[in-house]
């Protein structure tokens, strides 16, 4: 009984505020809010940056996850831990660290400055902040996915004449696909919600670094609650899609 | 002719194996953990030896002193794995055609050769079945068809009967022997069961703690 009560309280605590937000949503507001330029800019920017950071994560995270799943080398568990670090580091701290490393007066700032690239307070900074905080979600899932692929199947592929790259493409990736998709979706969702590191490292400039979560914050601060509610509702809908997708792919994994 | 002379330090013992395998079936028997699978993996190029060589039909596949090591995909040596290692995300036809796809054989020819192979093994009706739905005996036939359709230069069988239940094993054993007698390439048949020697009267080896000896 107590267990059921505890579960009910926690479930209600999560569901009630999220569902309640939709009671504050007026259909009229939805149309007017999404017609404003800042809201459209925020939506567009969120889509562009989250898919960019996802692409970077897939490109760099897939080989890393494969190495962590397969190779044994000194310091492997250290690399493993470092990859997971951004999950537990507070996003604001991550943003400050990025600023100190890549900001105009940061460690590598002058280097990029000499090339005419100003990283901080740019759209690139948004993508970097998202990649920093979100990539571990993909790398962790992909590492587990690759580790779960039977290596005898890869050996069979090799003896049948497929080289390492084609074996990876035809055997390893398809068999790890549920984990890869689940991890990619979680990673994208974490990027979409990214706030702390972005505002520290990229600022809150409309059309440049003001993603949806930052626009929610700005509209609330400036007393424009209806727009904040509309943008929040959009984010909740994206989150719902993500949760459903992740559950669907993880169900397939167990079959 | 397959010729090998291999040395490898394993955790529990050193692996020392030298021998010649003519066309036809050569049985390698020995207890589990004696190094039988290691021998096959060394010949197929899945494991690097510390010293030695593997020569198949006069071509050096491994020659440590000369720095030669042909990767497994370049050896044309097929393995029948103990649990068959069928690709679970492909149907039967795609499994059997996999090695032909690797060799960039045209699609129409792949289809024709796969069909012929499936008919030979009496599994043509299973062409589009998922391999996860097959019985043990059917899985073995698919694995054997997949290993043979590429016309390998050597065939290695790792405990091909061990994954089957007793009733299936008795039936499959005769079928397998008939198929293997028709395969005219060096074939190593590895088994912990000494009974398999009666099936194949050709040369035989015994392996124990990594040391291979030719049986009379």
Interface residues (C-beta under 8 A of the other chain):
Chain A: X150 X152 X153 X155 X156 X157 X158 X159 X160 X161 X162 X163 X166 X170 X171 X174 X175
Chain B: X41 X44 X45 X46 X71 X72 X73 X74 X75 X76 X77 X78 X79 X81 X83 X85 X87 X88 X89 X98 X99 X102 X103 X146 X147 X150
